[in-house]
Amino acid sequence: MHDAGAAGGFVAGAGERGIGIFLRSQGAFVVCDVGDVRGASVHTAQRGIARAQGGLSVERRFCRDADCLGGESVQPGSQVSSAMRLVLLGINHKTAPIELRERVAIPHESLAGAAIALRDEAGVAEAMILSTCNRVEILTAVESEGADIAGFLHRHFAIEPGQLLPHLYVHRDEEAVRHLFRVAASLDSMVVGEPQILGQVKEAYNVAREAGTLASQLEPLLQSAFAAAKKVRSETEIGSSSVSIASVAVELAQKIFGSLHGKTVFLVGAGKMSELAARHLIGHGAGTVLITNRTEERAARMVQQFAGEVVPQVVPWSEMKQAASQADIVITSTGAPMPIFRREDGQAFLHRRKNRPMFFIDIAVPRDVDPEMNRLEGIFLYDIDDLQQVAAAHVAERTRAAEDAEAVIAAEVERFHLKRSAINVTPVIVSLQRQAEEMRQSEVRRVQSRLGNLTAEQAAAIEAMSRSLVNKFLHPPMQALKQAARDGDLARIEAIRETYSLQMEQGLFEAGAVMRDDRASVEGDEVLAGLAKGRS
């Protein structure tokens, strides 16, 4: 699961080198074993001119619909990219304490800028950053073995490598795909099956997409991750017995008080987590629920979502600390960069409450409550890592559902791998179609010069005959390439390319032959002779 550490390094590997073929008629070397065919229009507005070093630009289509050579469409403006690797590096609730996680947490408003800065690192082509209360993960497509992803974290957060490296994990290529799929499906969450993480991954995707840091590698990967998570939800029971972090916080409050009836609960922060907590609290008998948020209108909108005997009351942000002293339970989930409740606040609360106990459940990262408050007699503080103990009680009942979900993820990872492999042979197919079409057009022109003026019907007959011959010639290698891609057999793809490259170099582009087979040439001449007689 984890890298070897500082000794092993966190530099993206180079991977297998591309395999190329010389096209003598073009005098160019084409790298064919690449990540995919990149659309030149993808995010060009944000990225500037698309990378084209060593690429192959296809500027026109050689076929239309059913007339397409080999049955494949050629994408205009597509480019062959260099071989890229997927690298996912992160830190989460399993590998690092909250004290470290809050130092690398990225506020929502800073995500786009961080993603752009990461994308602009040397060797990084695409990037997305996921930052939640339990994890910060960096997903990249890298095109250089020198891409230093961990170094970006050190520099961006001004953290010494020795403090961060022991807590990082790194996944590459298929393992990166598997990890992303598991995260989106909530199989890697503190509370397995909780529904919030998929929305958080989608939000990170939207931020990166708007920032222009996603393109042909990460875009399809993330779409496949969303599809896999949806399939896990629909085909397994993983969500039936699951609880969110907010509901775990409520359960912890019940263990502390025994009952929530008559208790006053104060929700600081009007985000999704606070809304879920409020619903659970009301459902378990809370007598009074207070809500505050920096944006009072947002707190008021959340109150409108509730109906029943207990309706949350909105407290102005300026009166937050006065209201907190009235609460038995304070649940905080803001995005504040620094603690909003400090030790001196706790002392004031206890004084106003005449030392009646208070319970703070801090589910924010960075934390909203200074850990020093836990030293005060009469104040009990639980942060998000303390919720792990409550979540563990739900593990047994979700084990079977999680096993089913893991099987779904394994199948979806394999599906994505095969799809990605199939894309990799597209440049080979494109080059075969292109050169076959150039050869066909050359032969048609040669025949027309020999036969002189042709009627429309005769020209159409030559066109149909030439297309038919080339399609039949391309069919076996095209099918073999597709099957090799589905099997992930790079050696077979290499062998096919080398074989047909030799044939193309030795004869397919020489004037005077549709195929090098003598019988085929005779049959072609006979057809031409018949056309000539018909014209005369």
C-alpha positions, 0 to 999 in steps of 0.5 A, a space after each residue: 500500500 505504501 512507498 518505501 519512504 524517503 529512501 524509495 523516493 516519491 518521483 514518478 517512474 518513467 515506465 515502459 518506453 514507446 515503441 516506434 516504427 519508421 515510415 520511410 515514405 514520411 521520413 518520420 519516427 512515430 512513437 506508438 505506445 502512448 497514453 492516448 490520442 489527445 484532442 488538440 482542443 482540450 482546455 487549450 484556452 487555459 493551457 495555451 498551445 497544446 503540447 506537440 513535441 514528437 507528436 503526429 498531427 492528423 489534419 484531415 479525415 481519410 474516410 466518411 462513415 461506412 467508407 472509412 478505411 478499416 472501419 475506424 474514424 480518424 480524429 481531425 486535429 488529434 495528437 499522439 502524446 508521449 507515454 504518461 504515468 498516473 501518480 497518486 500521492 496522499 496523506 489520510 486519517 490512516 497514515 497521519 494524525 490530525 495535527 499533520 493533516 490540518 497543516 496540509 489541508 487546502 481551503 476550497 477557495 485555494 484548490 484551483 490555484 494549488 492545482 494550477 501550481 501543481 500542473 505547472 511543476 516540471 513533468 506534470 501534465 495534468 493534476 487534481 487535488 482532493 482535500 477533505 477532513 480525512 485526506 489530502 490526495 494529489 492525482 497527476 498524469 506525469 510525462 517525466 520521470 523527474 516529476 517531484 510530486 512530494 517536493 511540491 507538497 514540501 514547498 507549498 506547505 513549507 513542511 520539512 520532508 522528514 516530517 511529511 515523507 513517513 506519512 505519505 503513500 504513493 500509488 502508480 498507474 493501475 494501483 492509482 486507479 484502484 485507490 481512486 475508485 475505492 476512495 470514490 466508493 467510500 471503501 477507504 473512508 473512516 466510516 466505510 459506506 459514508 455518502 459524502 466522499 463521492 460528492 467531495 471527489 466530484 467537487 474536486 473534479 469540478 474545480 480542476 476542470 474549471 481551472 483547466 488542469 484536466 485533459 485526456 488522461 485524468 478526465 476519463 479516469 475520473 468519469 470512470 471513478 464516478 461510474 464505479 462508485 455509482 455501481 457500488 451503491 446500486 449493486 451492493 449494500 455498502 450504504 444500507 448500514 453506513 453512517 456519516 461522520 456527522 452521525 457518528 458525532 451524534 452517536 458519540 454525544 449519546 454515549 456521553 449524555 445517555 440521552 439528548 432529550 432537553 439538551 441544547 446543541 450548537 452547530 458552528 458552521 452551516 455546511 453539509 456536515 452540519 446539516 447532517 448532524 442537525 438532522 440526526 440530533 433532532 431525530 434523537 430528541 434534541 430540545 434546542 438546536 442553534 446554528 451559526 455561520 459566517 454567512 448568516 443567509 446560508 444558515 437561514 437557508 439551512 433552517 428552511 430545510 427542516 420541518 417538525 417540532 424542533 426548528 433550528 435557531 440562527 445565531 449571528 456570527 458576532 454572538 457565537 461565543 455568547 451562544 456557545 456558553 448556553 450549549 451542552 454540545 457544540 459541534 464545529 465544522 467550519 473551514 476556518 484556518 485557525 481555531 475559533 475556540 481557545 482555552 480562554 474561551 473555555 474558561 469563560 464558558 465554564 464561568 457562565 455555566 457555573 462549571 456545568 460540563 460542555 462537550 465539543 465535537 470538532 469535525 473540522 480540519 483544520 481544527 476549530 477548537 484549540 486542543 488546550 481546551 481539553 485540559 480544562 476540568 468540565 470541558 470534554 473535547 473530541 476531534 475527528 480522530 476520536 470518531 474512529 473508535 465509534 466508527 469501528 463498531 460498525 465495521 463487522 456489519 459492513 464486512 460482507 457488503 464491503 467484500 461485494 463492493 471490492 469485487 465491483 471495484 476490481 471489475 471496474 478497474 480492469 474495465 478501465 485498464 482495458 479501455 485505456 489499453 485500447 486507446 493506446 493502439 489508436 495511433 497505430 491504427 491512425 498511421 495504418 489508415 493514413 498511409 493506406 489512404 495515401 497509397 490508395 489515392 496514389 494508385 487511383 491517380 496512376 490509373 486515371 492517368 493511364 485511362 484518360 477521361 473516365 465516366 462518373 460510373 467508371 470513376 466510382 467503380 475504381 474508387 469502390 474497388 480500391 477502397 474494398 481492397 484496402 479495407 480487406 488488407 487492413 482488416 486482419 491487422 486492425 482486428 489483431 491490434 484491437 484484440 491485443 489491446 483488450 488483452 493488454 499484450 504489448 508484445 503482440 502489439 509490437 510484433 504486429 507493428 514491426 511486421 506490417 511496418 516491414 511490409 509497408 516499407 518494402 512495397 505497399 507504398 511503391 507505385 504500380 501495385 495495390 498489393 505486393 501479391 502478384 495475383 492481386 495485381 493481375 486481378 486489378 489489371 483485369 478490372 482496369 482492362 474491362 473498364 477501358 473496354 467499357 469506355 471505348 
